[in-house]
Amino acid sequence: MTTTVAPSQAGPRAAPRASALTGTLALTKLALRRDRVMLPVWIYLILVGVSANAYTFGRLYNTPSSRAALVASAQSNPALLFLYGRLNGDSVGALTAWRFGVWGALIAVLMTIFIVIRHTRADEEAGRLELIGSARVGRQAPLVAALLVAVAANLLLTVLLSVALPLTGLPAAGSAALALAIGTSGLAFTGISAVAAQLTSSARAARGLAIGLLALSFLARAVGDSAGAGGPSWLTWLLPLGWTEELRPFASERWWVLALPLAIFAVGTWLAFALSARRDHGAGLLPDRPAGWPASRSCSRFAARRRRESGSSSAPAAR
């Protein structure tokens, strides 16, 4: 007697489907290892620049009269107002925030732009994300990893500044306000850089878009600060770099101003994820720039004449 075994109805078990965030932790560790030299250098430059300025002002302008004279001179000089912004007080902390607040934020923003673009659009353009995507890695994992590294770098910078500045003799509350002003500027451009990486199809274009907005932010703040009482001082409020001085570190801090860069970070992050889910891999949402400008009529006529001359000169040889 023979026994017939019925075939299994279940069939081969399907592999579990990877979520959109699968592999985020591994990509974050990889990004941190790739940036193990760049990140400490950026943070060191900002930390030493702000702390050294605080120490220098405390030693050179150690009397109220010397600081008042410096403030009066700076407030009447449009070039200094253009470069560094307005002064909010004549304490050593206020002078430190005036001298390196905007520029510290600018360096933090540049650090953030290079981090986010490097681990999103640059890796996608080089084909690394396509290679990684062949493994069990979610679609949104590279973007999340880049955002985590940028946020961690700005948070670390904020904590180090909050600890280092009081060691130079500055008040703890003002030191925290200045550190947060610099760190949240980096967070605001974390969201902006993530959006730029989704809009463009090359890392160069993404960096250009983000850095162009940074330059516009600096220019709006500079014009608003140096325009005088009757000028467009409202320009300082327009973009993130101006918010570093509107927070007023060491001078009756306006803590609510921190909500502005955090809102930019939240909206930019949400928009970057929404755009990333809708675009094709390797493509941007903005049209690509043409390879070159069309030739003018004079250039076209010159090229046609050269072709005719070359053709007539080679005709006898052909015979």
Secondary structure as GFF3:
##gff-version 3
##sequence-region A 1 319
A	DSSP	alpha_helix	24	34	.	.	.	ID=ss1
A	DSSP	alpha_helix	38	60	.	.	.	ID=ss2
A	DSSP	alpha_helix	64	75	.	.	.	ID=ss3
A	DSSP	alpha_helix	78	84	.	.	.	ID=ss4
A	DSSP	alpha_helix	92	117	.	.	.	ID=ss5
A	DSSP	pi_helix	118	122	.	.	.	ID=ss6
A	DSSP	alpha_helix	123	126	.	.	.	ID=ss7
A	DSSP	alpha_helix	128	133	.	.	.	ID=ss8
A	DSSP	alpha_helix	141	167	.	.	.	ID=ss9
A	DSSP	alpha_helix	172	199	.	.	.	ID=ss10
A	DSSP	alpha_helix	203	226	.	.	.	ID=ss11
A	DSSP	three_ten_helix	233	237	.	.	.	ID=ss12
A	DSSP	alpha_helix	240	246	.	.	.	ID=ss13
A	DSSP	three_ten_helix	255	258	.	.	.	ID=ss14
A	DSSP	alpha_helix	259	278	.	.	.	ID=ss15
A	DSSP	alpha_helix	297	318	.	.	.	ID=ss16
###
